Amino acid sequence: MTTAKAPKTTVDRAELGTLALLAWTGDPAQGHDTPYLIAYSLGDGTGGGEAAAAASLAMIEELGLTTGDVMHDHTGEGVSPIQLLVQGGQAVVNMPYLNAQCRVPAEWLAAAERRGHVHFMISGRAWPQAKPGLPVSEQTLQAHLGDEDALNATAHVLLPVSQLRR
């Protein structure tokens, strides 16, 4: 009899803490209607924000992604470890360490349908200010994503939009 070995992982789920999703679009008035979706840790794991950041970066590496200004295009690939389903006003992300959904605004849905893909990000920094279920102000969003260190610690992936068949 043979047994399958569990894949070796460098991610400590307890340190990763709570993973959340947030969706927004660019400003259509400025010709920027990209649908964005970010996964991030709240930094509430066993080791706090620094341990959550280290675990997030390890997760990014395990997914075969890099951080910084590289855009990983998964729209033409056969199989991605990250799957996005958009249905009923929700974005649902399935990937190792995260199976989550979040409500998305109508303009996000329209942009995702028009483009057929979403700019998905995984933050390598904890973001405790962005609590799930509570609105995030534009200033809070810009403060986190406009920070050069935060951007350099973020993986960027173009994900195709999948929907359930009717």
N, C-alpha and C positions, 0 to 999 in steps of 0.2 A: 504494500500500500504506500502511496506517495501522498505527501501533504504539501499544500501550497504555502510558500512563505509569504508572510505579510510584507508589503513593500516597505523598505526602509524610509523613514521620514525624519527630517530634521526639524519639523514644526511641532512645537509643544502646544497642543490645543488649549491647555489651561492658561498659558501665557498669552495666547492670541486674544482671549477674552471674547466679548460680544462683537460679531461682525455685522455691519449694517449696510444698507444700500440707500443711495440718494440719486434722484433723477432731476435733470434740468435741461434747458435748451439755451443756445446762444440767443442773441437779440436779432429777431427776424428783420427789424427795421434797419439794421446795419448789414443785412444780407448774410447773416450768420445764424442759420437755423439748425445747427448740428444737435442731435439728441445725445446727451451725455448721461452716463451712469457710472457711479463710483462705489466701490466696495471698500470699507475701511473698518478698522478696529476702534472701539471706544476707549481702548487702553485700560479696561477694567479687569484684566486678567490677573493672575497670581503675582506677577512681577511688576505690574504697573505699566505706564506708557512706554518706557524704554524697552522692556521685555516684549510688549505687544508689537512694537516697531520691528524688533529683531525677528520675531516670529512671522510677521507679515512679509518681511524681505525674504525669509527662508521659503515661505509659501510661493512667492513670486518666482523664485529660482526653481522650485520643484515643478511649477507649471511650465517651465521652459521659457520664461519671459525675462526681460531685462528692464531695468528702470532707466529713466532719463528721457531723452528726446527720440527714442526709437519707437515707431509705430509698428506693432505686430499685426499683420493683416490675416485674419482668420476667415475672411469672407469667401475665399476660394479654396480653402483646404477641405479635405474630406472629413477629418475628425479633429475636433478641438476639445481640450479638457474643460472648456468653458462653454456652456450652452445657455442661450437666451431665448425665452419664450415670452411673447407679448400677447396678452389676451385679457379681455374684460377690464381694460383700464389699468392693468398691472404689468410690471416687468418682473419676470421670474428668472433668477440666475441659479444654475446648478453647476457646481464645480467642487473639487475637493475642498473640504473645510467650510463650504458655504452652500446652503440651499435656502434661498430667501426670496421674498417678493416685496415689492413696494408699489404703492400707487404712483401713477405717473400723470402729469398734467396733459390736457388735451393737445396743446401745442407740441409736446414731446411725442405723443402718439402719431400726430400728423407728420412730423418730421421723420420719425422712424419708418413710417409707411412709405413716404416719398423717397427716402434714401435707400431703404432696404437694409440698412446697417446702423449700428450704434457705436459711438466712441466710448468704450468701456475702460475704466481705470481701476487699478488696485493700488491703494495708497500704502506706502511703506512707512507711514507715520500714523500714530494714533491721533484720533480726532474726537476727543470727548465732548466738544461743544455741539456737535451735530447729533443730537439725540433722536433715535427713531421715533416717528410719529409726530414730531414737533417741526414746525416750519423753520427753515434755515434762511436767514436773511441774506440778501445779495452781498452785504458787507462781510458776513461770516464766511460765505463761500469764497469770496475774493481773497480774504485774509488767509485762508488755508491754501487754496489752489494758486494764488498769486505769489505765494512764498517760494522763492527759487529752490530752497532746500527741500520743501515738500514736493515740488514738481520733479526734482532730480531723484526723489525716492519713490516715484510713482511709475507703475507699468501701464502702458497704453496699448489697447487692443481694439481693432475693428471687428465687431461681432455681427454676423448676419442675424436678421430678425426672423425668428420662426414663429409660426402661429398654428393653432390646432386646425385640422381640416374640418370643414363643415359637411 
